[in-house]
Amino acid sequence: MCKMINQYADKIKGQFAFFDRMIINGYFRPLLSEQTRIGYLYSMGIPLRDFTQYFKNVTDRMTERIEANANELSRPVVYLPSAKDKKENIAKNFLISDPVDNGLICVLKTLEACRTAKVVGQEGKHFLKSSFTKCLHYYLYYLDKEFGFMFVKVQTWFPFNIQVYINGRELMKHVFDANGIAYECYDNSFTDISDVAKAQELADKFDPKKLCRRLDGFARSLNPFLDTVQKAFGQGYFWCMDQCEFATDIMFKERPFLEDIYPSLVGHAFYDFSCTDVFTFMGRKPDPRFQGEAVSDYKKRPVGCRVKFKLKSNSVKMYDKCSVLRIETTINDPREFKVFGTVRHHDGSESQQWKPMGKSISNLYRYAQVSKACNQRFIDAMVDIVPVRSVQQEIGAVCSGKTVKGKRIPGFNVWAPDVLRIMEAVSDGRYLVNGFRNKDVGKTIFPDMQDAKKRSSRISRTLKKLRQHGLIKKVPRSRRYHVTSKGRRIMGTLIELYHKDYPELIAKKA
């Protein structure tokens, strides 16, 4: 059971985890290399000099099929002069003006850059060379009974790559309907599910093979060249993941319940999480050999705030949607994740070992495993936060002072620069694992104090005061300290206020 659900059991309906956005690419693998391309042409009796004309005929057949089908269904075919036009908005406008219950919404076509091949050389010495060019691409938007609002993008020139966009939440609506599970939605998130346990069980049983069959069906209806390739090589499109988003949604009973804790979640995530935490979320250990950056990003949106942590090209983010707290892992490069499986060696032998995760759609269940684990680690790291009102009360107590064993412990002036500098120093992410010592933070807190002994003595008094207020604790039988959960709540909130909200308030008053 999720720690956060246990902590706020009276305010949360449940938790649901499944794929969100999936962008899937289809390739004719035998046509990706020069050798197999030439082999195909040779098997078909096509000289290299006839390469362009041969595939122009394939292109013409494809475009005729796509547009004829659209005309037969009385759906619009629109040419877009710019590839940057908002295709999704255009398609949704067509859906509003000329609605369909199921099937094709519209066909949009535009020129886009693509990877292809061209014939170079002189008479009798032709060969194929990989190149980039622009060709016509079709975007076919559908309202599918199983996938909901989706599109298929088709490259009309060699090697006829294809891309499919689907939304996992739309897919699960179809599954829920088929299994008698009631639900309520906001945008692409479920705000309520009648049987959360059964819903999650169905999501966990999702079969990528069934998805492949549907993708093959789309490809076969659009590309007449598919049958030719299958006869020549015994295989059709190879489907692989281009981008995959996997979201864990914590459904609160009411929006105000989420609003009460969300500012603390944002503050804790953005100001307290460190590079070490980002590695941990992604299931990795910090490595000095790591080439790249761990980046945190904070963005205000009309509906709320979004916090995002990026490790190279993969990321995990948190945002709110109505009464849903969403944690979402996005995988662009699966090779950054390791999975345990069979490795085939050059000598023909096999062994079981850890290996980089591949892009093949057959690895979709692994995408789910690593993303779900990543989301859960992030959620578990947020369990120490408390609602804003409670943090305010705790800050008030720290400011007011306290009495311990008959001795008065003075409070902190939390807006004093020295105090904020102390809090930032001990909250540094470098000390999350092993803790910090007196000398680790001394130079940061008192940079102008040259006398090391005097500085150490003053630091000791400061640390003692932090301990007395329960903001830090001493590691037994050592000289190291850790920030407590209470300390992270209070100091994280104060640091956030000082660096973000306080300057904004001053600017407004000015």
C-alpha positions as CSV (number, residue, x, y, z in Angstrom):
1,M,0.0,0.0,0.0
2,C,1.2,3.5,-0.9
3,K,2.6,5.4,2.1
4,M,0.8,8.6,1.0
5,I,-2.6,6.8,0.8
6,N,-2.0,5.5,4.3
7,Q,-1.1,8.9,5.5
8,Y,-4.2,10.6,3.9
9,A,-6.6,7.6,3.9
10,D,-9.6,9.7,4.9
11,K,-9.0,12.1,1.9
12,I,-8.0,9.8,-0.9
13,K,-10.2,7.4,-3.0
14,G,-7.3,5.4,-4.4
15,Q,-4.4,5.2,-6.8
16,F,-4.3,4.1,-10.5
17,A,-1.2,3.7,-12.7
18,F,-1.1,3.1,-16.4
19,F,0.3,4.5,-19.6
20,D,-0.6,8.0,-20.6
21,R,0.7,9.2,-24.0
22,M,2.4,6.6,-26.2
23,I,4.1,7.5,-29.5
24,I,5.0,4.4,-31.5
25,N,7.1,4.2,-34.6
26,G,6.9,1.5,-37.3
27,Y,9.8,0.6,-39.6
28,F,10.6,-1.8,-42.3
29,R,13.8,-3.0,-40.7
30,P,15.2,-4.8,-43.9
31,L,15.0,-1.4,-45.7
32,L,17.0,0.5,-43.1
33,S,20.4,-0.8,-44.3
34,E,21.9,-0.3,-47.7
35,Q,22.7,-4.0,-48.1
36,T,19.2,-5.2,-47.6
37,R,17.7,-2.4,-49.7
38,I,19.9,-3.5,-52.6
39,G,19.0,-7.2,-51.9
40,Y,15.3,-6.4,-52.1
41,L,15.6,-4.5,-55.4
42,Y,17.7,-7.4,-56.8
43,S,15.1,-10.0,-55.7
44,M,12.4,-7.9,-57.5
45,G,14.5,-7.5,-60.6
46,I,14.6,-3.7,-60.2
47,P,17.9,-2.0,-61.4
48,L,19.2,0.8,-59.2
49,R,18.6,3.3,-61.9
50,D,14.9,2.6,-61.7
51,F,14.8,3.1,-57.9
52,T,13.1,6.5,-57.9
53,Q,10.4,5.6,-60.5
54,Y,9.6,2.3,-58.7
55,F,9.0,3.9,-55.4
56,K,7.2,6.9,-56.9
57,N,4.7,4.3,-58.1
58,V,4.4,3.0,-54.6
59,T,3.9,6.6,-53.3
60,D,1.2,7.3,-55.9
61,R,-0.7,4.1,-54.9
62,M,-0.5,5.0,-51.2
63,T,-1.7,8.6,-51.6
64,E,-4.5,7.5,-53.9
65,R,-5.7,4.9,-51.4
66,I,-5.6,7.3,-48.4
67,E,-7.5,10.1,-50.2
68,A,-9.9,7.8,-51.9
69,N,-10.9,6.3,-48.5
70,A,-11.3,9.7,-47.0
71,N,-13.5,10.8,-49.9
72,E,-15.6,7.7,-49.7
73,L,-16.3,8.4,-46.0
74,S,-16.9,12.1,-46.8
75,R,-14.1,13.2,-44.5
76,P,-12.0,16.3,-45.3
77,V,-8.5,16.1,-46.7
78,V,-6.6,19.3,-46.0
79,Y,-3.2,20.4,-47.1
80,L,-1.2,22.4,-44.5
81,P,1.4,24.8,-45.9
82,S,3.4,24.7,-42.7
83,A,4.3,21.5,-40.7
84,K,4.1,23.6,-37.6
85,D,0.4,24.1,-37.8
86,K,-1.5,22.8,-34.7
87,K,-2.8,19.7,-36.3
88,E,-4.5,18.4,-33.2
89,N,-6.6,21.6,-32.8
90,I,-7.6,21.4,-36.5
91,A,-8.7,17.8,-36.1
92,K,-10.7,18.6,-33.0
93,N,-12.4,21.5,-34.8
94,F,-13.4,19.1,-37.6
95,L,-14.8,16.7,-35.0
96,I,-16.9,19.4,-33.5
97,S,-18.2,20.8,-36.8
98,D,-18.7,17.4,-38.4
99,P,-18.8,14.7,-35.6
100,V,-18.3,11.0,-36.0
101,D,-19.0,8.2,-33.5
102,N,-16.2,6.0,-34.7
103,G,-13.6,6.1,-37.5
104,L,-11.8,8.7,-39.5
105,I,-12.1,12.4,-38.5
106,C,-10.0,14.0,-41.1
107,V,-6.8,13.7,-43.2
108,L,-4.1,16.4,-42.9
109,K,-1.1,16.5,-45.2
110,T,2.0,18.5,-45.2
111,L,5.7,18.5,-46.2
112,E,8.1,17.3,-43.6
113,A,11.8,16.3,-43.4
114,C,12.4,12.6,-43.5
115,R,15.3,10.1,-43.7
116,T,15.4,8.3,-47.0
117,A,17.8,7.0,-49.6
118,K,18.8,8.2,-53.1
119,V,20.7,6.7,-56.1
120,V,24.0,8.3,-56.8
121,G,26.8,7.6,-59.2
122,Q,27.3,7.4,-62.9
123,E,25.9,5.0,-65.5
124,G,26.8,1.4,-64.6
125,K,28.1,2.4,-61.1
126,H,25.0,3.3,-59.2
127,F,24.7,2.8,-55.4
128,L,22.3,3.9,-52.7
129,K,23.1,6.6,-50.2
130,S,21.2,7.5,-47.1
131,S,20.0,11.1,-47.2
132,F,17.5,13.6,-45.8
133,T,14.8,15.2,-47.8
134,K,11.3,16.5,-47.6
135,C,8.3,14.5,-48.6
136,L,4.5,14.4,-48.1
137,H,3.3,13.1,-44.8
138,Y,-0.3,12.2,-44.0
139,Y,-1.8,12.7,-40.5
140,L,-4.9,10.6,-40.2
141,Y,-7.0,11.5,-37.1
142,Y,-9.4,8.9,-35.8
143,L,-12.0,8.6,-33.1
144,D,-11.4,5.0,-32.3
145,K,-13.7,2.9,-30.1
146,E,-10.7,1.3,-28.4
147,F,-8.0,4.1,-28.5
148,G,-10.2,7.2,-28.5
149,F,-8.8,10.3,-30.1
150,M,-5.6,9.3,-31.9
151,F,-3.6,9.8,-35.1
152,V,-1.5,7.8,-37.5
153,K,1.3,9.6,-39.4
154,V,2.5,8.1,-42.7
155,Q,5.6,8.9,-44.6
156,T,4.7,8.6,-48.3
157,W,8.2,8.2,-49.6
158,F,10.8,5.4,-49.1
159,P,11.2,3.7,-46.6
160,F,7.6,4.5,-45.7
161,N,7.9,4.9,-41.9
162,I,4.8,5.2,-39.8
163,Q,4.0,6.7,-36.4
164,V,1.0,6.1,-34.2
165,Y,-0.1,8.3,-31.3
166,I,-2.5,6.8,-28.7
167,N,-3.5,7.7,-25.1
168,G,-3.5,5.0,-22.5
169,R,-6.4,6.6,-20.5
170,E,-8.6,6.5,-23.6
171,L,-7.6,2.8,-24.1
172,M,-8.6,2.0,-20.5
173,K,-12.0,3.6,-20.9
174,H,-12.8,0.9,-23.4
175,V,-11.5,-1.8,-21.0
176,F,-13.5,-0.4,-18.1
177,D,-16.7,-0.2,-20.2
178,A,-16.2,-3.9,-21.3
179,N,-15.8,-4.9,-17.6
180,G,-18.6,-3.0,-16.0
181,I,-16.3,-0.5,-14.2
182,A,-17.9,3.0,-13.8
183,Y,-15.6,6.0,-13.9
184,E,-15.4,9.8,-14.0
185,C,-12.9,11.8,-16.0
186,Y,-11.3,15.2,-16.1
187,D,-9.3,15.8,-19.3
188,N,-7.2,12.6,-19.6
189,S,-7.2,11.6,-16.0
190,F,-9.7,9.5,-14.0
191,T,-11.1,11.4,-11.0
192,D,-13.1,8.5,-9.8
193,I,-13.1,4.7,-10.4
194,S,-15.9,2.5,-8.9
195,D,-13.5,-0.5,-8.4
196,V,-9.9,0.7,-8.2
197,A,-8.4,-2.7,-7.4
198,K,-10.1,-4.4,-10.4
199,A,-9.2,-1.4,-12.6
200,Q,-5.5,-1.7,-11.6
201,E,-5.6,-5.5,-12.1
202,L,-6.9,-5.0,-15.7
203,A,-4.3,-2.3,-16.4
204,D,-1.5,-4.6,-15.2
205,K,-2.7,-7.4,-17.6
206,F,-2.5,-5.2,-20.6
207,D,-1.2,-7.2,-23.5
208,P,1.3,-5.5,-26.0
209,K,0.6,-8.3,-28.6
210,K,-3.0,-7.1,-28.9
211,L,-1.7,-3.6,-29.5
212,C,0.6,-4.8,-32.2
213,R,-2.3,-6.5,-34.0
214,R,-4.2,-3.2,-34.0
215,L,-1.1,-1.3,-35.3
216,D,-0.6,-3.8,-38.0
217,G,-4.3,-3.3,-39.0
218,F,-3.8,0.5,-39.3
219,A,-0.7,0.0,-41.4
220,R,-2.3,-2.6,-43.7
221,S,-5.2,-0.2,-44.5
222,L,-2.9,2.6,-45.4
223,N,0.2,1.2,-47.1
224,P,-0.2,-1.1,-50.2
225,F,3.5,-1.7,-50.1
226,L,3.2,-3.7,-46.9
227,D,2.2,-6.9,-48.6
228,T,5.2,-6.7,-51.0
229,V,7.6,-6.3,-48.1
230,Q,6.1,-9.2,-46.2
231,K,6.4,-11.5,-49.2
232,A,10.0,-10.5,-49.7
233,F,11.3,-10.6,-46.1
234,G,8.6,-12.5,-44.2
235,Q,8.0,-9.6,-41.9
236,G,6.0,-6.3,-41.8
237,Y,6.5,-3.3,-39.7
238,F,8.7,-3.4,-36.7
239,W,7.0,-1.5,-33.9
240,C,9.1,0.4,-31.3
241,M,8.5,3.1,-28.7
242,D,9.5,6.7,-29.6
243,Q,8.2,8.2,-26.4
244,C,6.2,6.7,-23.5
245,E,4.5,8.5,-20.6
246,F,3.4,6.4,-17.6
247,A,1.3,8.2,-15.0
248,T,0.4,7.3,-11.5
249,D,-2.8,9.2,-10.4
250,I,-3.7,9.6,-6.7
251,M,-7.4,10.4,-6.7
252,F,-8.5,12.7,-3.9
253,K,-12.1,12.8,-2.7
254,E,-12.3,16.6,-3.2
255,R,-10.2,19.2,-4.8
256,P,-9.8,21.2,-1.6
257,F,-8.1,18.2,0.1
258,L,-5.4,18.2,-2.6
259,E,-5.1,22.0,-2.5
260,D,-4.4,21.8,1.2
261,I,-1.2,19.8,0.7
262,Y,-0.1,20.6,-2.8
263,P,1.9,23.8,-2.1
264,S,3.9,21.8,0.5
265,L,4.4,19.0,-2.1
266,V,5.7,21.5,-4.6
267,G,8.0,23.2,-2.1
268,H,9.3,19.9,-0.8
269,A,10.0,18.5,-4.3
270,F,11.6,21.6,-5.8
271,Y,13.7,22.9,-2.9
272,D,14.5,19.7,-1.0
273,F,15.1,17.1,-3.7
274,S,18.7,16.9,-4.9
275,C,20.6,15.3,-7.7
276,T,21.0,12.2,-5.6
277,D,17.2,12.0,-5.3
278,V,16.7,12.3,-9.1
279,F,19.1,9.3,-9.6
280,T,17.2,7.4,-6.9
281,F,13.8,8.0,-8.6
282,M,15.2,6.7,-11.9
283,G,16.5,3.5,-10.1
284,R,20.1,4.5,-10.5
285,K,23.1,5.1,-8.2
286,P,25.0,8.4,-8.5
287,D,28.1,7.7,-10.6
288,P,31.0,10.1,-11.0
289,R,31.4,8.8,-14.6
290,F,27.9,10.0,-15.4
291,Q,27.9,12.2,-18.5
292,G,25.0,14.6,-18.6
293,E,22.8,16.7,-16.2
294,A,20.2,16.1,-13.6
295,V,17.9,19.1,-14.1
296,S,15.0,20.4,-12.0
297,D,12.3,22.6,-13.5
298,Y,9.5,24.6,-11.9
299,K,6.6,25.9,-14.0
300,K,3.5,27.8,-13.1
301,R,0.5,26.9,-15.2
302,P,-3.1,28.3,-15.2
303,V,-4.3,25.2,-13.4
304,G,-1.4,24.9,-10.9
305,C,2.3,24.3,-10.6
306,R,4.4,21.6,-12.2
307,V,7.7,20.3,-10.9
308,K,9.9,18.3,-13.3
309,F,13.2,16.4,-12.8
310,K,15.1,15.4,-15.9
311,L,18.0,12.9,-16.1
312,K,19.4,13.2,-19.7
313,S,16.4,12.7,-21.9
314,N,14.2,10.9,-19.4
315,S,12.1,12.6,-16.7
316,V,9.7,12.4,-13.8
317,K,7.3,15.2,-13.0
318,M,4.5,16.0,-10.6
319,Y,1.4,18.2,-11.3
320,D,-2.2,18.5,-10.2
321,K,-5.3,17.9,-12.4
322,C,-8.6,18.8,-10.8
323,S,-8.7,16.4,-7.7
324,V,-5.9,14.2,-9.0
325,L,-2.2,14.3,-8.0
326,R,-0.3,13.0,-11.0
327,I,3.3,11.6,-10.9
328,E,4.4,10.9,-14.5
329,T,7.6,9.3,-15.8
330,T,8.5,10.0,-19.5
331,I,10.9,7.6,-21.2
332,N,12.6,8.9,-24.4
333,D,15.8,6.8,-24.1
334,P,15.1,3.3,-22.6
335,R,18.8,2.5,-22.7
336,E,19.2,4.5,-19.5
337,F,17.3,1.8,-17.6
338,K,18.6,-1.7,-17.0
339,V,16.4,-4.9,-17.1
340,F,17.3,-8.5,-16.4
341,G,17.0,-10.8,-19.3
342,T,18.6,-13.0,-21.9
343,V,21.8,-11.7,-23.6
344,R,22.9,-13.4,-26.8
345,H,26.7,-13.3,-27.4
346,H,28.7,-13.3,-30.6
347,D,29.7,-17.0,-30.2
348,G,26.0,-18.0,-30.2
349,S,25.8,-18.6,-26.4
350,E,23.2,-17.0,-24.1
351,S,23.3,-15.8,-20.5
352,Q,21.0,-14.1,-18.0
353,Q,22.3,-10.7,-17.0
354,W,21.4,-7.0,-16.7
355,K,21.2,-5.2,-20.0
356,P,19.9,-1.8,-21.3
357,M,16.2,-1.8,-22.0
358,G,15.3,-1.8,-25.7
359,K,12.7,0.2,-27.7
360,S,10.8,-2.7,-29.1
361,I,7.1,-2.7,-28.3
362,S,7.7,-6.2,-26.9
363,N,9.4,-4.3,-24.0
364,L,6.2,-2.3,-23.2
365,Y,5.6,-4.3,-20.0
366,R,9.2,-3.4,-18.9
367,Y,8.4,0.3,-19.6
368,A,5.5,-0.1,-17.3
369,Q,7.6,-1.8,-14.6
370,V,10.4,0.7,-14.5
371,S,8.0,3.7,-14.8
372,K,5.7,2.5,-12.1
373,A,8.6,1.9,-9.8
374,C,10.0,5.4,-10.6
375,N,6.7,7.0,-9.9
376,Q,6.3,5.1,-6.6
377,R,9.8,6.1,-5.4
378,F,8.9,9.7,-6.1
379,I,5.6,9.4,-4.2
380,D,7.2,7.7,-1.2
381,A,9.7,10.6,-1.0
382,M,6.8,13.0,-0.6
383,V,5.3,11.3,2.4
384,D,7.0,13.6,4.9
385,I,5.0,16.6,3.9
386,V,2.1,17.9,5.9
387,P,-0.7,20.3,5.0
388,V,0.1,24.0,4.7
389,R,-1.8,25.0,7.9
390,S,0.1,22.4,9.9
391,V,3.4,23.7,8.6
392,Q,2.4,27.2,9.5
393,Q,1.8,26.1,13.1
394,E,5.1,24.3,13.2
395,I,6.9,27.4,11.9
396,G,5.2,29.5,14.6
397,A,6.4,27.1,17.3
398,V,10.0,27.4,16.0
399,C,9.8,31.2,16.0
400,S,8.3,31.3,19.5
401,G,10.8,29.2,21.3
402,K,10.2,26.3,23.7
403,T,11.1,25.0,27.2
404,V,13.1,21.8,27.5
405,K,13.6,20.4,31.0
406,G,12.9,23.7,32.6
407,K,15.4,25.5,30.3
408,R,14.1,28.1,27.9
409,I,15.2,27.5,24.3
410,P,14.9,30.7,22.2
411,G,13.2,30.7,18.9
412,F,14.6,31.4,15.4
413,N,14.2,34.7,13.6
414,V,13.4,32.8,10.4
415,W,13.8,35.8,8.1
416,A,17.3,36.7,9.3
417,P,19.8,36.1,6.5
418,D,22.1,34.1,8.8
419,V,19.3,31.8,9.8
420,L,18.3,31.1,6.2
421,R,21.9,30.5,5.3
422,I,22.1,27.9,8.1
423,M,18.9,26.2,6.9
424,E,20.1,26.1,3.3
425,A,23.5,24.6,4.3
426,V,22.1,21.7,6.4
427,S,19.4,21.0,3.8
428,D,21.9,20.6,1.0
429,G,21.2,17.5,-1.1
430,R,24.8,16.4,-0.8
431,Y,24.1,15.3,2.8
432,L,21.0,13.3,2.2
433,V,22.7,9.9,2.3
434,N,25.7,10.3,4.7
435,G,24.6,13.3,6.7
436,F,26.8,16.4,7.5
437,R,29.5,17.3,10.0
438,N,30.3,20.5,11.8
439,K,33.1,21.3,9.4
440,D,31.0,20.4,6.3
441,V,28.7,23.4,6.8
442,G,30.9,25.7,8.8
443,K,32.4,27.6,5.9
444,T,29.0,27.9,4.2
445,I,27.3,29.3,7.2
446,F,30.2,31.6,8.4
447,P,32.3,32.3,5.3
448,D,34.1,35.3,6.7
449,M,35.2,33.7,9.9
450,Q,38.9,32.7,9.6
451,D,39.4,31.2,13.0
452,A,38.5,27.5,12.5
453,K,38.2,26.7,16.2
454,K,36.0,29.7,16.9
455,R,33.9,28.8,13.8
456,S,33.5,25.2,15.0
457,S,32.4,26.4,18.5
458,R,29.8,28.7,17.0
459,I,28.5,26.0,14.6
460,S,28.2,23.6,17.6
461,R,25.9,26.0,19.4
462,T,23.8,26.5,16.2
463,L,23.5,22.8,15.6
464,K,22.5,22.3,19.2
465,K,19.7,24.8,18.8
466,L,18.5,23.0,15.6
467,R,18.5,19.7,17.5
468,Q,16.5,21.2,20.4
469,H,13.8,22.3,18.0
470,G,13.8,18.9,16.4
471,L,15.0,20.1,13.0
472,I,18.1,17.9,12.9
473,K,19.2,14.8,14.7
474,K,22.6,13.3,15.6
475,V,23.7,10.0,14.1
476,P,24.4,7.6,17.0
477,R,28.1,7.1,17.7
478,S,29.3,9.6,15.1
479,R,29.8,13.3,14.5
480,R,27.3,13.4,11.7
481,Y,23.8,14.9,11.6
482,H,20.7,14.3,9.5
483,V,17.8,16.7,8.8
484,T,14.6,15.3,10.3
485,S,11.2,15.0,8.5
486,K,10.0,17.9,10.6
487,G,13.2,19.8,9.6
488,R,12.6,19.2,5.9
489,R,9.0,20.4,6.2
490,I,9.8,23.6,8.1
491,M,13.1,24.5,6.4
492,G,12.0,23.5,3.0
493,T,8.9,25.7,3.3
494,L,10.9,28.7,4.6
495,I,13.6,28.4,1.9
496,E,10.8,28.3,-0.8
497,L,9.1,31.3,0.7
498,Y,12.4,33.3,0.9
499,H,13.5,32.6,-2.6
500,K,10.2,32.4,-4.5
501,D,7.2,34.0,-2.8
502,Y,9.0,36.7,-0.7
503,P,10.7,38.4,-3.7
504,E,7.4,38.4,-5.6
505,L,5.6,40.0,-2.7
506,I,8.3,42.7,-2.4
507,A,8.2,43.4,-6.1
508,K,4.4,43.8,-6.0
509,K,4.7,46.2,-3.1
510,A,7.3,48.2,-4.9
